[in-house]
Amino acid sequence: MESESESFPEALSDALAGLQRLIRRRLRGGTDGPRLRGAEVDLLRLVAERPGLGVSEAAKELYLAGNSVSTLVNRLVRDGYLIRATDPADRRAARLLTTPAADTRLRDWRQRRAVLVRRQVDRLDPAERAALEAALPALHKLAANLHEEAEKS
């Protein structure tokens, strides 16, 4: 029989993945425009944070294959959410920029996500809210460790 400490990593991973999946599912409804997949939203968020990012840099940051990111870029350009601009320093390279439509959609998504999560956190009792808040530094450290390890591989 597995001890609690041995099952904790799997339970944590399942809880985080399930939470993310449920948040995305709840936010899908009520948006204008084409439905965006999780990877498309991740790419838009990344480009909004780092305008001018290249496709290969985005692939590395998102831990996706370059051709997968190229496919996402093509779809987002077609749908009017990304601009693929020629890099003036290297005419062969493309730089990615979000469009005003993408910026509006991301802003709406962030606001709706904040309302959704705030509403659910408010349903928790004070001890549960405090436990989640106390766990944030450890979760950030866990993410940083995963990122650092991925960079090495």
Secondary structure, 3 states (H helix, E strand, C coil): CCCHHHHHHHHHHHHHHHHHHHHHHHHHCCCCCCCCCHHHHHHHHHHHHCCCECHHHHHHHHCCCHHHHHHHHHHHHHCCCEEEEEECCEEEEEEEEECHHHHHHHHHHHHHHHHHHHHHHHCCCHHHHHHHHHHHHHHHHHHHHHHHHHHHC
